[in-house]
Amino acid sequence: MLLGAAVGAVKQYQGRLDMQFKVILASVKTDISDIVVDAGKSAGATGATIIPARGTGIREAKTFFGLTLEAQTDIIMFLIEEHLVDPILEAVGKAGQFDKPGTGIAFVLPVDQVIGLESQIERFKDEVRDQYF
């Protein structure tokens, strides 16, 4: 029943896909971005988008001659089918060593609508089928 619901839920309406997607956003130091992306892809993600960023956390930024020096970070975005959230999030957290202070964070947000993933739908169906049956 679960497979039928998951695979059967792939409908198109005016170019939009009717599947349940979520987005994992991970904030990591730039030197480990590739490691985190590779871990996410190994766990089932079909790709990732890396967005350069800078931010502040609980620790104060360092200053040098009055200039604030903030560590550059990357925001890694994985758009994934909801059944793959747990293994990908776990792989990302492990690769990023998020259990250690100051290494990064990751969180999951729901996605209401998606357009432009038609080329990946068969892979999504196959992954759900392989995972549950």
N, C-alpha and C positions, 0 to 999 in steps of 0.2 A: 504493500500500500504506500509506504513512504517513497519508494522509487517511482511509482506511478505518479504520485503527487509532485515529486521534484522534477521528473522529466516531463510530465504532462503540463507543468506550470510554465514551460517555455513557449510562450505565445508572443506573437508580434502584433502590435496595434499601432498603426501609423509610424512604424520605424522604431517604436519603443519595445523593450523586452520586458515581459512579465515574469521575472524570476526574482527571487529574494537575494539581494546583494547587501553586503556590508563593506565598509572601508576601514582598514586598519591604518592608523597614522602612528608612525614611530619617529621620535625626535632622537637623533644620535649624533655623535661627533663624526665629522667628515671622514676621518681616517678609518672608520669601521662601516661606512655605508655599504660598500660592496659586499662585505661579509654578511651583513644583515639581509641585504637583497638576495644573495645566494641562498641563505638559509630559508627565507620565505619561499623562494622558487622551488627548492628541494622538498619543501613541505606541501607543495601543491599550487602556489600562486603562479599565474601565467605571465606575470611581469610586475613592474613597479615603476612609479614615477618619483624621482628624487628632486626635491625643491630646496635650494639653498636658503638658509635662514640664520638668524641669530636670536639669542634670547637671554633671559636671566632666570636664575633659580634661587634657591635658598642661600647659596654662597654668593658673596659680593664679587663683582667683577674686579679685576686687577687694574691698577692705573699706572701709567708711565708718563712722567712729565705732564701731569694733568689730563692726559687722554685716557679715556676708559677703554680697556682692552677686553672685548667680549669674545669668547671662543665661538668660532663658526660652527654651526650645526647644520644638519640636513634633516628635512622632513621627508620620510619615505612613506609613500602612499600605495597601499595594496588594495585594489578593488577586487573583491572575491565573492564567490557564491557562499551563502551563509553556512552551509554544511562544512566548509573548510576553515572556518574562523579559528576553532580551538587549536588544531595542529599548527597552523601558520603562526598564530599569536605566540604559542609556546616556543616554536623554533626561533622566532624573532627575539623574544625575551632572552632565550639562552645564548644566542649568538651575540647579542648586544650586552650581555652580562648585566641585565637590568636589576639583578639582585644586589649589586654593589652601588653605593651612593654616587651620584653624579654621572652615571654612565648613560642615562637616557630613560625615556618612558615610551610606552605604546598604549593606545586605547582604540576602542572599536566604536564606530558610529553606524546607525542604520542608513540605508540609501533608499529613497523612495522610487526613483525612476532612473533608468540607464538607456542611453542610445549610443550606437556605434560599436557594439561588441558582437555583431552578427558572425564574424569570422571565428569567434571562440566558442560559440554555443555548443557545437558538437563535442568539444573537449570537456565542457562543463557537464554535459549529459553523461559522457563516458566516465568521468571521475565520480559522479554521484552513483552511477550504476556499479562501478567497481568497489566503492566504499561500502555500499549497503547490501549488495547481492553478489 
